[in-house]
Amino acid sequence: MNKKVIIIGGEGNGGVIAACIEDNRKRFGDLEWEVAGFVNDYETQVCGYPVLGGTDDVQELLKNPDYHFMWGIHMIGRNILTEKTFRKVNIPRERFATIVHKTAFVADSAVLEPGVFVMSNCYVGAQARLGQCSLMMANSLVGHNTTVGPLCHFSVGSITSSYITIGLCSDVTLGAKVIEKVKIGDFAVAGAGSLVTHNIPDYEIHVGTPAKFMKRVRED
């Protein structure tokens, strides 16, 4: 079955989502999803796919019941703008696809909310929950009994341990590690290569080993 998906974003996260869908189709024979094109405010073509409109055109695209959507916009350090753009397009939950690469492990008891993306060689542990439109990039891990809010982003090689709570539109960035029972707030960032041993409050960026406060996320 070929269900058509429109990716909202550009060649970064959006291109990764498209590559995942194509690899599932070509290498594993999984024909569930087919990339119809992109939504992008600046380009006319993304990774060889047509741009079907901008974010102002999403409501018109929603009129076609055959289209599903994937959210591929995430601006690390400008998290508030990411969430603002998401609210602007106002896509119903049931119109989001959920895309998982065939090499990923997702426990049977884990919950992936609509719009979640899980790339190659990822791990999602038992009783974990990934919030709507959260993105896991290649080789990232989310441990058991961890709860992740909507629009979060896990960069390549990040490790998020167990019994962790992460709020809205937050980041565990490139190679960062978060130990068990830590809380990461809304619009917060664990910086690249960091070791997070303490809570990260809302709107804060923490970096280093162990991670310490560096600055606040831009709120404009």
C-alpha positions as MATLAB code, in Angstrom:
seq = 'MNKKVIIIGGEGNGGVIAACIEDNRKRFGDLEWEVAGFVNDYETQVCGYPVLGGTDDVQELLKNPDYHFMWGIHMIGRNILTEKTFRKVNIPRERFATIVHKTAFVADSAVLEPGVFVMSNCYVGAQARLGQCSLMMANSLVGHNTTVGPLCHFSVGSITSSYITIGLCSDVTLGAKVIEKVKIGDFAVAGAGSLVTHNIPDYEIHVGTPAKFMKRVRED';
ca = [
       0.000    0.000    0.000;
       1.323    3.433   -0.957;
       0.170    6.226    1.350;
       1.364    9.658    0.288;
       3.292   11.752    2.774;
       4.233   15.428    2.552;
       7.314   16.428    4.535;
       7.289   19.879    6.129;
      10.837   21.215    6.161;
      14.020   21.276    4.113;
      16.973   19.144    3.156;
      18.170   18.709    6.768;
      15.687   16.787    8.883;
      13.257   16.655    5.988;
      15.840   15.074    3.723;
      16.619   12.482    6.392;
      12.934   11.563    6.657;
      12.694   11.196    2.874;
      15.842    9.045    2.791;
      14.396    6.788    5.493;
      11.178    6.268    3.541;
      13.086    5.512    0.340;
      15.423    3.067    2.094;
      12.497    1.238    3.673;
      10.954    0.934    0.214;
      14.040   -0.069   -1.776;
      15.998   -2.183    0.686;
      13.230   -3.701    2.781;
      10.250   -3.738    0.426;
       8.122   -1.675    2.801;
       5.821    0.257    0.476;
       3.525    1.740    3.124;
       4.716    5.314    2.578;
       5.621    7.279   -0.534;
       7.016   10.829   -0.530;
       4.641   13.089   -2.442;
       6.721   16.228   -1.930;
       7.644   18.921    0.558;
       6.213   22.009    2.185;
       8.891   24.707    2.233;
       8.691   28.498    2.358;
      11.963   29.144    0.514;
      12.653   26.444   -2.093;
      10.919   25.095   -5.179;
      12.544   21.661   -4.877;
      14.023   19.738   -1.931;
      16.274   16.693   -2.426;
      14.801   16.185   -5.877;
      11.202   16.250   -4.650;
       8.726   18.968   -5.645;
       7.694   21.651   -3.191;
       3.896   21.592   -3.130;
       3.523   24.867   -1.266;
       4.587   26.850    1.762;
       3.373   26.756    5.322;
       0.548   29.112    4.361;
      -0.695   26.455    1.922;
      -0.985   23.566    4.376;
      -4.694   24.052    5.011;
      -5.340   23.763    1.272;
      -3.222   20.591    1.083;
      -5.215   19.136    3.975;
      -8.300   19.144    1.753;
      -6.820   16.178   -0.101;
      -7.676   13.216    2.162;
      -4.908   11.110    0.599;
      -2.154   13.289    2.038;
      -0.450   12.597    5.336;
       2.264   14.807    6.831;
       5.629   14.548    8.560;
       7.068   17.403   10.598;
      10.735   17.975    9.736;
      11.408   21.461   11.132;
      13.562   21.762   14.238;
      15.727   24.802   14.914;
      18.052   23.973   17.803;
      18.405   26.999   20.058;
      15.356   28.594   18.422;
      12.951   26.027   19.776;
      10.178   28.532   20.407;
      10.070   29.435   16.716;
       9.808   25.727   15.861;
       6.761   25.324   18.094;
       5.218   28.560   16.833;
       5.493   27.367   13.222;
       4.000   23.999   14.191;
       0.972   25.702   15.733;
       0.608   27.891   12.647;
       0.140   24.969   10.235;
      -2.470   23.434   12.581;
      -2.477   19.885   11.233;
      -4.847   17.413   12.969;
      -3.064   14.622   14.844;
      -4.687   11.937   12.735;
      -3.165   13.356    9.545;
       0.424   12.755   10.668;
       2.365    9.705    9.519;
       4.620    7.765   11.894;
       7.837    6.626   10.203;
      10.228    4.036   11.674;
      13.290    2.722    9.863;
      13.388   -1.050    9.579;
      16.697   -1.308   11.459;
      15.345    0.480   14.546;
      14.237   -1.349   17.684;
      10.998   -0.148   19.268;
       9.732   -2.125   22.259;
       6.189   -3.471   21.999;
       5.205   -1.532   25.118;
       6.634    1.763   23.833;
       4.213    4.393   22.548;
       4.947    6.480   19.462;
       2.493    9.338   19.093;
       1.437   10.505   15.609;
       4.201   12.120   13.584;
       7.117   10.474   15.399;
      10.181    9.710   13.279;
      12.713    7.006   14.242;
      15.767    6.680   11.985;
      18.181    3.776   11.437;
      19.739    1.845   14.330;
      17.754    3.672   16.997;
      16.506    2.118   20.231;
      13.244    2.924   22.044;
      12.951    1.029   25.310;
      10.043   -0.609   27.088;
       7.354    1.719   28.447;
       8.950    4.722   26.745;
       6.677    7.332   25.199;
       7.657    9.671   22.372;
       5.476   12.747   21.976;
       3.852   13.926   18.787;
       6.255   14.774   15.942;
       9.403   14.074   17.938;
      12.427   13.117   15.845;
      15.083   10.485   16.588;
      18.092   10.653   14.297;
      20.400    7.714   13.494;
      21.951    5.732   16.360;
      20.086    7.610   19.075;
      18.716    5.790   22.124;
      15.779    6.469   24.440;
      15.687    4.218   27.492;
      12.817    2.463   29.211;
      10.144    4.381   31.120;
      11.208    7.685   29.622;
       8.509   10.182   28.649;
       9.209   12.653   25.849;
       6.980   15.616   25.013;
       5.935   16.809   21.552;
       8.390   18.206   18.980;
      11.544   16.975   20.718;
      14.714   16.191   18.777;
      17.391   13.580   19.449;
      20.529   14.124   17.385;
      22.784   11.426   15.974;
      24.418    9.262   18.635;
      22.610   10.766   21.626;
      21.840    8.544   24.613;
      18.849    9.291   26.816;
      18.643    6.894   29.735;
      15.656    5.592   31.705;
      12.996    7.226   33.891;
      13.615   10.609   32.278;
      10.996   13.255   31.576;
      11.481   15.697   28.710;
       9.093   18.575   28.051;
       7.922   20.381   24.934;
      10.220   20.992   21.947;
      13.516   20.193   23.657;
      16.808   18.756   22.379;
      19.314   16.091   23.252;
      21.946   17.056   20.716;
      24.874   15.389   18.962;
      26.443   12.702   21.144;
      24.935   14.037   24.368;
      24.218   11.631   27.229;
      21.497   12.013   29.837;
      21.668    9.859   32.974;
      18.605    8.246   34.551;
      15.858   10.113   36.442;
      16.768   13.541   35.073;
      14.124   16.070   34.053;
      14.610   18.279   30.980;
      12.108   21.107   30.749;
      10.291   22.809   27.877;
      12.371   24.408   25.078;
      15.570   23.169   26.716;
      18.815   21.911   25.165;
      21.433   19.368   26.213;
      24.437   20.597   24.228;
      26.581   18.478   21.909;
      28.784   15.961   23.695;
      27.405   16.889   27.106;
      26.888   14.610   30.087;
      23.639   15.646   31.761;
      23.599   14.677   35.432;
      21.142   17.297   36.759;
      17.793   18.723   35.668;
      17.741   21.289   32.865;
      15.085   23.958   33.495;
      12.773   25.387   30.832;
      14.434   27.550   28.161;
      17.983   26.732   29.254;
      20.960   25.382   27.261;
      23.395   23.266   29.289;
      26.755   22.087   27.939;
      29.867   20.281   29.157;
      30.862   17.248   31.217;
      29.086   17.454   33.534;
      26.625   19.774   31.798;
      26.229   23.267   33.237;
      24.135   26.286   32.321;
      25.484   28.205   29.317;
      22.644   30.497   28.241;
      18.916   30.710   27.678;
      17.177   29.740   24.472;
      16.201   32.715   22.338;
      12.627   33.665   23.129;
      12.020   35.904   20.106;
];
